[in-house]
Amino acid sequence: MMLGLAGQGTNPLVLGDLKGEHVDLVKAAGGQVITLGRGRGYLNILDPGQAIEVAQLLEDQGRDDAAVRARADAHGRRLNMVVALITISRNMPPTD
């Protein structure tokens, strides 16, 4: 199914391939395999990614309103991840 969708122009994503069943197909189709796990890689969910650079480029182009929105969006995503991590750790959402 994934190969057929890729042939029709859809970019399939395989998230959580725990057994590595799709690695060969993804590599053969020119895709990217990112290995995560203990001792094999990591994912920093608090990293704002390219949002800071994008905001700076927008400011350089005189689009200050869009830059503010890009920074606010990155901050909001980070805040949501912190709340999610606290909720998972404490088995309850944070309170005031």
C-alpha positions in Angstrom: 0.0 0.0 0.0 2.8 2.4 0.9 4.6 1.8 -2.4 1.4 2.3 -4.4 0.7 5.6 -2.6 4.3 6.7 -3.2 3.9 5.9 -6.9 0.8 8.2 -7.0 2.7 11.1 -5.5 1.8 10.7 -1.8 4.6 11.0 0.7 3.9 8.2 3.1 5.1 8.4 6.7 5.9 5.4 8.8 5.8 6.4 12.4 6.7 3.9 15.1 8.0 1.1 13.0 9.1 -0.9 16.0 10.2 -4.0 14.2 11.9 -2.3 11.3 9.5 -3.9 8.7 9.5 -0.9 6.4 13.2 0.2 6.5 14.2 -1.5 3.3 11.2 -0.2 1.3 11.7 3.3 2.6 15.4 3.3 1.7 14.7 1.8 -1.7 12.2 4.5 -2.4 14.8 7.2 -1.5 13.2 8.0 1.8 14.8 8.9 5.1 14.9 6.5 8.1 15.5 8.0 11.5 16.3 5.5 14.2 15.3 6.5 17.7 15.7 4.7 21.0 18.0 4.1 23.8 21.5 4.3 22.5 20.4 4.8 18.9 19.3 8.4 18.7 16.9 10.8 20.3 14.2 13.4 19.7 14.2 16.7 21.5 10.5 17.6 21.7 11.3 21.0 23.2 13.5 22.0 20.3 11.8 24.9 18.4 13.3 23.6 15.1 13.7 26.2 12.4 11.1 28.6 13.9 13.7 31.0 15.2 15.6 31.3 11.9 12.3 31.7 10.1 11.2 34.4 12.4 14.5 36.2 11.8 14.2 35.9 8.0 10.6 37.3 8.3 11.9 40.3 10.4 14.7 40.9 7.8 12.0 41.1 5.1 10.0 43.6 7.2 7.2 41.2 8.1 7.4 41.7 11.9 3.8 40.6 12.5 4.5 37.2 10.8 7.8 36.9 12.8 5.9 37.5 16.1 3.4 34.8 15.1 6.1 32.3 14.2 7.8 32.8 17.6 4.5 32.6 19.5 3.7 29.4 17.6 7.0 27.8 18.6 6.6 28.9 22.2 3.0 27.5 22.3 4.2 24.1 20.9 7.0 24.0 23.5 4.5 24.9 26.3 2.1 22.1 25.2 5.0 19.6 25.2 6.0 20.6 28.8 2.4 20.3 30.0 2.2 16.9 28.3 5.4 15.6 29.9 4.3 16.8 33.3 0.9 15.2 32.8 2.5 11.9 31.8 4.9 12.0 34.7 2.4 12.9 37.4 -0.6 11.1 36.0 -2.6 14.3 36.2 -2.4 17.7 34.4 -0.6 20.5 36.2 -2.7 22.9 38.3 -2.3 26.5 39.3 
